[in-house]
Amino acid sequence: MSGFKPIESLQVVDSLGISKTVFSHVSNLHHLLVDWERYRKNGTKICEAIAALKLHECTDDYFPRQTDPLIKSLLESCLALQNIVDGINIIKLQVDSLAILQKSEQAVICTWSMSMIAETISKVYDILENEICLKNTIAEYCTLQR
């Protein structure tokens, strides 16, 4: 992802402006995915820091004082990731609507038709939604263990 950036020269010229609209959605999706990667890496570092505390060795009535800020940071990362998934869902719904309006398999960006773009964004959304559910489950487990 770090090497890819949507460029306007890939748009197909159309009279309705669908290509420009789709390009805008793809560009916004790209920005959200870059943010996703940044927050995911941050969450991974927080999880590694929590694991380094060796909480399994602590007694029931004692936890290191670093636990609270780490758990709060982890929850903030999960919330940021959830916001990104919500943003991708909005893009998915808008692109799905455009795919319904553009029934032909005419290329919109490069050789990609509207239905291909909509299907790909839908798959990205489904994958990230499943991942955020897993991350939320892990974060919830961590907060219950405090």
KAQUI-V927357 format. One record per residue. RES is the residue in one small letter. PSI is psi in whole degrees, 0 to 359 (999 if undefined). OMEGA is omega in whole degrees, 0 to 359 (none if undefined). NEAR is the number of other C-alpha atoms within 12 Angstrom. Layout:
BEGIN
res->RES psi->PSI omega->OMEGA near->NEAR
res->RES psi->PSI omega->OMEGA near->NEAR
END
This chain:
BEGIN
res->m psi->329 omega->185 near->15
res->s psi->332 omega->181 near->12
res->g psi->346 omega->184 near->7
res->f psi->134 omega->171 near->12
res->k psi->130 omega->178 near->18
res->p psi->134 omega->177 near->23
res->i psi->142 omega->187 near->16
res->e psi->338 omega->182 near->19
res->s psi->349 omega->180 near->14
res->l psi->349 omega->182 near->21
res->q psi->147 omega->173 near->25
res->v psi->135 omega->180 near->25
res->v psi->127 omega->177 near->20
res->d psi->154 omega->184 near->16
res->s psi->335 omega->183 near->10
res->l psi->348 omega->180 near->14
res->g psi->12 omega->181 near->17
res->i psi->320 omega->181 near->28
res->s psi->317 omega->180 near->33
res->k psi->319 omega->179 near->24
res->t psi->315 omega->180 near->27
res->v psi->319 omega->178 near->41
res->f psi->318 omega->178 near->31
res->s psi->317 omega->179 near->23
res->h psi->318 omega->180 near->31
res->v psi->320 omega->178 near->35
res->s psi->316 omega->177 near->26
res->n psi->321 omega->177 near->25
res->l psi->317 omega->179 near->35
res->h psi->315 omega->180 near->27
res->h psi->320 omega->179 near->23
res->l psi->321 omega->179 near->31
res->l psi->324 omega->176 near->28
res->v psi->317 omega->177 near->21
res->d psi->319 omega->179 near->25
res->w psi->312 omega->182 near->33
res->e psi->319 omega->180 near->21
res->r psi->313 omega->180 near->21
res->y psi->326 omega->179 near->28
res->r psi->316 omega->178 near->29
res->k psi->318 omega->178 near->18
res->n psi->316 omega->178 near->23
res->g psi->323 omega->178 near->31
res->t psi->317 omega->178 near->22
res->k psi->321 omega->178 near->19
res->i psi->316 omega->179 near->29
res->c psi->321 omega->177 near->29
res->e psi->321 omega->178 near->18
res->a psi->321 omega->178 near->22
res->i psi->317 omega->179 near->30
res->a psi->326 omega->180 near->19
res->a psi->340 omega->179 near->16
res->l psi->347 omega->180 near->19
res->k psi->57 omega->183 near->16
res->l psi->335 omega->180 near->23
res->h psi->341 omega->179 near->16
res->e psi->352 omega->182 near->13
res->c psi->152 omega->175 near->15
res->t psi->166 omega->183 near->12
res->d psi->331 omega->184 near->11
res->d psi->6 omega->180 near->10
res->y psi->131 omega->171 near->14
res->f psi->144 omega->178 near->18
res->p psi->146 omega->183 near->23
res->r psi->342 omega->178 near->14
res->q psi->344 omega->185 near->20
res->t psi->312 omega->183 near->27
res->d psi->307 omega->180 near->21
res->p psi->327 omega->178 near->18
res->l psi->317 omega->179 near->29
res->i psi->319 omega->178 near->32
res->k psi->318 omega->178 near->22
res->s psi->320 omega->178 near->26
res->l psi->317 omega->178 near->35
res->l psi->322 omega->177 near->30
res->e psi->320 omega->177 near->22
res->s psi->318 omega->179 near->31
res->c psi->320 omega->179 near->36
res->l psi->318 omega->178 near->24
res->a psi->318 omega->178 near->26
res->l psi->321 omega->178 near->35
res->q psi->319 omega->178 near->29
res->n psi->322 omega->178 near->22
res->i psi->316 omega->178 near->33
res->v psi->320 omega->177 near->31
res->d psi->320 omega->177 near->22
res->g psi->319 omega->178 near->27
res->i psi->326 omega->177 near->37
res->n psi->319 omega->178 near->28
res->i psi->314 omega->178 near->21
res->i psi->317 omega->180 near->33
res->k psi->314 omega->180 near->31
res->l psi->320 omega->179 near->21
res->q psi->318 omega->180 near->26
res->v psi->324 omega->175 near->35
res->d psi->319 omega->178 near->26
res->s psi->318 omega->177 near->21
res->l psi->323 omega->179 near->30
res->a psi->326 omega->178 near->31
res->i psi->321 omega->179 near->19
res->l psi->323 omega->181 near->16
res->q psi->88 omega->184 near->25
res->k psi->338 omega->182 near->16
res->s psi->161 omega->178 near->15
res->e psi->26 omega->179 near->18
res->q psi->141 omega->180 near->21
res->a psi->138 omega->179 near->24
res->v psi->315 omega->175 near->36
res->i psi->122 omega->186 near->33
res->c psi->241 omega->180 near->21
res->t psi->8 omega->183 near->16
res->w psi->128 omega->176 near->24
res->s psi->167 omega->180 near->27
res->m psi->319 omega->182 near->36
res->s psi->325 omega->177 near->28
res->m psi->318 omega->179 near->27
res->i psi->314 omega->180 near->35
res->a psi->317 omega->180 near->34
res->e psi->319 omega->181 near->22
res->t psi->317 omega->179 near->23
res->i psi->323 omega->177 near->35
res->s psi->319 omega->178 near->26
res->k psi->318 omega->178 near->17
res->v psi->314 omega->179 near->26
res->y psi->313 omega->181 near->29
res->d psi->317 omega->181 near->19
res->i psi->313 omega->182 near->17
res->l psi->327 omega->177 near->30
res->e psi->318 omega->177 near->26
res->n psi->319 omega->180 near->17
res->e psi->319 omega->181 near->21
res->i psi->327 omega->176 near->30
res->c psi->317 omega->178 near->19
res->l psi->314 omega->180 near->17
res->k psi->319 omega->178 near->28
res->n psi->323 omega->178 near->26
res->t psi->317 omega->179 near->17
res->i psi->316 omega->180 near->21
res->a psi->320 omega->178 near->29
res->e psi->319 omega->178 near->20
res->y psi->317 omega->180 near->15
res->c psi->320 omega->181 near->25
res->t psi->330 omega->178 near->20
res->l psi->335 omega->182 near->11
res->q psi->350 omega->182 near->20
res->r psi->999 omega->none near->25
END
